[in-house]
Amino acid sequence: MSKKLSPRQVEDLFTFCREHYVYHYDLQLELVDHLASGIEQLWDEDPRLTYTEALWKVFGKFGIYGFAKVRKAKEKALRKKYLRQH
């Protein structure tokens, strides 16, 4: 039986996103889903990993700037949308 994230850990992922300056809820949902899937996949490979170890391994795949690239792309898309509406 593979390990699954608890509801508390999922809430922690939302907090983790906010701590890394991701404030748009739709983007948080995508990132939390990505992080959760990655953590559970790592647990399938090595169930001895702790939640924190797995989280940082998955987050490390975003590179040195973390969520900054994803966040900037979202902000750019929103600016473009609002300029068109204006």
N, C-alpha and C positions, 0 to 999 in steps of 0.2 A: 504494500500500500504506500503510495507516494504522499509526501507531506503537502499540505495546503495551507495557504495563508489564513490566519484568523481575522475576524472582523476588525479587531484592534490593530493588527498589522496593516490592514488595508487603509484604515484611518491614518495610521502613521505614514503611509506613502503619500497621502494627500498633504499632510503636514510637511513632509520632506520636500514636496514640490513647492509649497508656499515658501519654505525656508530658502529655496533656490530661485526665488523671485518669479515663479510661474503663478500668476494670479487669475488667468482666464480659466474658468471652470471646464470648458470643453477641451482645452489643451491639457488641463490636469487629468481629466478622464483618460485621454489617450496615453499620457505618460504613466499614469498609475497602472493601466492595463498592460502596458509594455513592461514596466518594472515587475509587476506581479507575475506575468508569464515567464519572464527571465529568471526570477527567483525560483519559481516552481520547477523550471527546467533544470536549473543548477542543482536543486534538491533531488531531482530524479537521478542525476549523475553522481552526486555525492551527498547523501542524506545527513552526513555529519556536520555540514556547514551550518553555522548559525544564521539567523535571519539577517543580522547586521553584516556579516561577512558576505552573504549572498547579495544583499542590497548594494554594497559598495562595489562588488564585482560587476554587477549589471550597470550601475551608474558609471563606472569607469569606461564602459563601451561608448559613452557619449563623448569621450575625448577630454582634453584638458579644460575646455570651456564649459563642460557640463551641458546644461539645458540652454545656454545662452543662444546658440545658433537656432534652435527650435523656437525659442521665445521671440527672437528678432524676426524670424520669418512670419510668425503669427501677427506681430505688431505691424509689420509691413503690409500684410494682407488686409488688416483692419483699417489702416490708414488709406489704402487704395479704395476700399469699400466705402468709407465715409466721404472721401473726396468725390467719388462718383455720385453719391447721394446728395452732396452739397451742390 
